[in-house]
Amino acid sequence: MEVNLASRIASHPKYQELKAKRTAFGWWLSLAGMIAYYGFILLVAFNKPLLAQKLGTGVTTVGMPLGVAVIVFTIVITWIYVRRANSEFDALTDQIVKGAVK
């Protein structure tokens, strides 16, 4: 019975939709995160003078807020994924479960 249930779920059109949407969305967010992280690392590697510029008369440099921005950006894209997963993806999952149990 488990094999039958698994095959019904795998062949369900809503499952195919869920899989496609979740994968595409995950790749876009991963790409955005990688651009942010690797962009910052490339700045560290190739443009240290830019990151070493002081902001105002204090000791804070441009690199500090940019580093914090990368961390905040990661938190934001995680929140975006969780928000979409809890609404759209969970709704599709419920439809799949209801359709497969019948």
ChimeraX commands (.cxc) that place a marker at each C-alpha (Angstrom):
marker #1 position 0.00,0.00,0.00 radius 0.5
marker #1 position 2.86,2.43,0.74 radius 0.5
marker #1 position 4.24,2.03,-2.80 radius 0.5
marker #1 position 0.81,2.68,-4.25 radius 0.5
marker #1 position 0.39,5.83,-2.14 radius 0.5
marker #1 position 3.85,7.08,-3.08 radius 0.5
marker #1 position 3.19,6.54,-6.78 radius 0.5
marker #1 position -0.19,8.30,-6.53 radius 0.5
marker #1 position 1.47,11.28,-4.86 radius 0.5
marker #1 position 4.33,11.37,-7.38 radius 0.5
marker #1 position 1.91,11.31,-10.30 radius 0.5
marker #1 position -0.46,13.91,-8.82 radius 0.5
marker #1 position -0.47,17.10,-10.96 radius 0.5
marker #1 position -0.43,19.33,-7.88 radius 0.5
marker #1 position 2.70,17.52,-6.66 radius 0.5
marker #1 position 4.41,18.26,-9.96 radius 0.5
marker #1 position 3.34,21.90,-9.63 radius 0.5
marker #1 position 4.59,22.08,-6.05 radius 0.5
marker #1 position 7.91,20.51,-6.95 radius 0.5
marker #1 position 8.46,22.88,-9.89 radius 0.5
marker #1 position 7.49,26.03,-7.98 radius 0.5
marker #1 position 9.49,25.14,-4.87 radius 0.5
marker #1 position 12.58,24.22,-6.88 radius 0.5
marker #1 position 12.50,27.35,-9.05 radius 0.5
marker #1 position 11.90,29.64,-6.07 radius 0.5
marker #1 position 14.65,27.95,-4.08 radius 0.5
marker #1 position 17.13,28.39,-6.92 radius 0.5
marker #1 position 16.32,32.09,-7.28 radius 0.5
marker #1 position 16.78,32.72,-3.58 radius 0.5
marker #1 position 19.98,30.65,-3.55 radius 0.5
marker #1 position 21.32,32.67,-6.46 radius 0.5
marker #1 position 20.49,35.93,-4.68 radius 0.5
marker #1 position 22.24,34.73,-1.52 radius 0.5
marker #1 position 25.29,33.57,-3.44 radius 0.5
marker #1 position 25.56,36.91,-5.25 radius 0.5
marker #1 position 25.42,38.74,-1.92 radius 0.5
marker #1 position 27.98,36.49,-0.21 radius 0.5
marker #1 position 30.40,36.10,-3.10 radius 0.5
marker #1 position 30.05,39.76,-4.04 radius 0.5
marker #1 position 31.14,40.72,-0.55 radius 0.5
marker #1 position 34.02,38.24,-0.61 radius 0.5
marker #1 position 35.13,39.55,-4.01 radius 0.5
marker #1 position 35.10,43.08,-2.59 radius 0.5
marker #1 position 37.27,41.90,0.29 radius 0.5
marker #1 position 39.66,40.19,-2.11 radius 0.5
marker #1 position 39.92,42.83,-4.82 radius 0.5
marker #1 position 38.84,46.21,-3.39 radius 0.5
marker #1 position 40.13,46.47,0.14 radius 0.5
marker #1 position 40.58,50.27,-0.10 radius 0.5
marker #1 position 36.83,50.71,-0.70 radius 0.5
marker #1 position 35.94,48.60,2.31 radius 0.5
marker #1 position 38.58,50.33,4.44 radius 0.5
marker #1 position 37.14,53.81,3.89 radius 0.5
marker #1 position 35.94,55.32,7.14 radius 0.5
marker #1 position 32.37,56.47,7.55 radius 0.5
marker #1 position 32.46,59.92,9.07 radius 0.5
marker #1 position 35.00,60.70,11.76 radius 0.5
marker #1 position 34.56,57.46,13.73 radius 0.5
marker #1 position 36.26,54.12,13.39 radius 0.5
marker #1 position 33.53,52.37,11.40 radius 0.5
marker #1 position 34.51,51.49,7.85 radius 0.5
marker #1 position 32.34,50.82,4.79 radius 0.5
marker #1 position 33.01,47.08,5.18 radius 0.5
marker #1 position 31.19,46.78,8.51 radius 0.5
marker #1 position 27.73,47.91,7.33 radius 0.5
marker #1 position 28.15,45.89,4.13 radius 0.5
marker #1 position 28.96,42.76,6.17 radius 0.5
marker #1 position 25.93,43.36,8.37 radius 0.5
marker #1 position 23.82,43.96,5.23 radius 0.5
marker #1 position 24.83,40.53,3.89 radius 0.5
marker #1 position 23.69,38.90,7.15 radius 0.5
marker #1 position 20.42,40.86,7.20 radius 0.5
marker #1 position 19.83,40.01,3.53 radius 0.5
marker #1 position 20.20,36.32,4.35 radius 0.5
marker #1 position 17.65,36.63,7.15 radius 0.5
marker #1 position 15.25,38.48,4.82 radius 0.5
marker #1 position 15.42,35.90,2.02 radius 0.5
marker #1 position 14.96,33.12,4.58 radius 0.5
marker #1 position 11.87,34.92,5.89 radius 0.5
marker #1 position 10.57,35.29,2.31 radius 0.5
marker #1 position 10.98,31.56,1.69 radius 0.5
marker #1 position 9.32,30.59,4.98 radius 0.5
marker #1 position 6.42,32.96,4.33 radius 0.5
marker #1 position 5.81,31.49,0.88 radius 0.5
marker #1 position 6.28,27.93,2.12 radius 0.5
marker #1 position 3.76,28.46,4.91 radius 0.5
marker #1 position 1.14,29.85,2.56 radius 0.5
marker #1 position 1.38,28.66,-1.04 radius 0.5
marker #1 position 3.47,25.50,-0.62 radius 0.5
marker #1 position 1.54,24.25,2.41 radius 0.5
marker #1 position -1.76,24.82,0.59 radius 0.5
marker #1 position -0.53,22.74,-2.35 radius 0.5
marker #1 position 0.68,20.04,0.04 radius 0.5
marker #1 position -2.75,19.87,1.66 radius 0.5
marker #1 position -4.38,19.49,-1.76 radius 0.5
marker #1 position -1.95,16.71,-2.64 radius 0.5
marker #1 position -2.63,14.83,0.59 radius 0.5
marker #1 position -6.39,15.12,0.17 radius 0.5
marker #1 position -6.17,13.98,-3.45 radius 0.5
marker #1 position -3.85,11.04,-2.72 radius 0.5
marker #1 position -5.87,9.68,0.21 radius 0.5
marker #1 position -9.07,9.39,-1.83 radius 0.5
marker link #1:1,2 radius 0.2
marker link #1:2,3 radius 0.2
marker link #1:3,4 radius 0.2
marker link #1:4,5 radius 0.2
marker link #1:5,6 radius 0.2
marker link #1:6,7 radius 0.2
marker link #1:7,8 radius 0.2
marker link #1:8,9 radius 0.2
marker link #1:9,10 radius 0.2
marker link #1:10,11 radius 0.2
marker link #1:11,12 radius 0.2
marker link #1:12,13 radius 0.2
marker link #1:13,14 radius 0.2
marker link #1:14,15 radius 0.2
marker link #1:15,16 radius 0.2
marker link #1:16,17 radius 0.2
marker link #1:17,18 radius 0.2
marker link #1:18,19 radius 0.2
marker link #1:19,20 radius 0.2
marker link #1:20,21 radius 0.2
marker link #1:21,22 radius 0.2
marker link #1:22,23 radius 0.2
marker link #1:23,24 radius 0.2
marker link #1:24,25 radius 0.2
marker link #1:25,26 radius 0.2
marker link #1:26,27 radius 0.2
marker link #1:27,28 radius 0.2
marker link #1:28,29 radius 0.2
marker link #1:29,30 radius 0.2
marker link #1:30,31 radius 0.2
marker link #1:31,32 radius 0.2
marker link #1:32,33 radius 0.2
marker link #1:33,34 radius 0.2
marker link #1:34,35 radius 0.2
marker link #1:35,36 radius 0.2
marker link #1:36,37 radius 0.2
marker link #1:37,38 radius 0.2
marker link #1:38,39 radius 0.2
marker link #1:39,40 radius 0.2
marker link #1:40,41 radius 0.2
marker link #1:41,42 radius 0.2
marker link #1:42,43 radius 0.2
marker link #1:43,44 radius 0.2
marker link #1:44,45 radius 0.2
marker link #1:45,46 radius 0.2
marker link #1:46,47 radius 0.2
marker link #1:47,48 radius 0.2
marker link #1:48,49 radius 0.2
marker link #1:49,50 radius 0.2
marker link #1:50,51 radius 0.2
marker link #1:51,52 radius 0.2
marker link #1:52,53 radius 0.2
marker link #1:53,54 radius 0.2
marker link #1:54,55 radius 0.2
marker link #1:55,56 radius 0.2
marker link #1:56,57 radius 0.2
marker link #1:57,58 radius 0.2
marker link #1:58,59 radius 0.2
marker link #1:59,60 radius 0.2
marker link #1:60,61 radius 0.2
marker link #1:61,62 radius 0.2
marker link #1:62,63 radius 0.2
marker link #1:63,64 radius 0.2
marker link #1:64,65 radius 0.2
marker link #1:65,66 radius 0.2
marker link #1:66,67 radius 0.2
marker link #1:67,68 radius 0.2
marker link #1:68,69 radius 0.2
marker link #1:69,70 radius 0.2
marker link #1:70,71 radius 0.2
marker link #1:71,72 radius 0.2
marker link #1:72,73 radius 0.2
marker link #1:73,74 radius 0.2
marker link #1:74,75 radius 0.2
marker link #1:75,76 radius 0.2
marker link #1:76,77 radius 0.2
marker link #1:77,78 radius 0.2
marker link #1:78,79 radius 0.2
marker link #1:79,80 radius 0.2
marker link #1:80,81 radius 0.2
marker link #1:81,82 radius 0.2
marker link #1:82,83 radius 0.2
marker link #1:83,84 radius 0.2
marker link #1:84,85 radius 0.2
marker link #1:85,86 radius 0.2
marker link #1:86,87 radius 0.2
marker link #1:87,88 radius 0.2
marker link #1:88,89 radius 0.2
marker link #1:89,90 radius 0.2
marker link #1:90,91 radius 0.2
marker link #1:91,92 radius 0.2
marker link #1:92,93 radius 0.2
marker link #1:93,94 radius 0.2
marker link #1:94,95 radius 0.2
marker link #1:95,96 radius 0.2
marker link #1:96,97 radius 0.2
marker link #1:97,98 radius 0.2
marker link #1:98,99 radius 0.2
marker link #1:99,100 radius 0.2
marker link #1:100,101 radius 0.2
marker link #1:101,102 radius 0.2
view
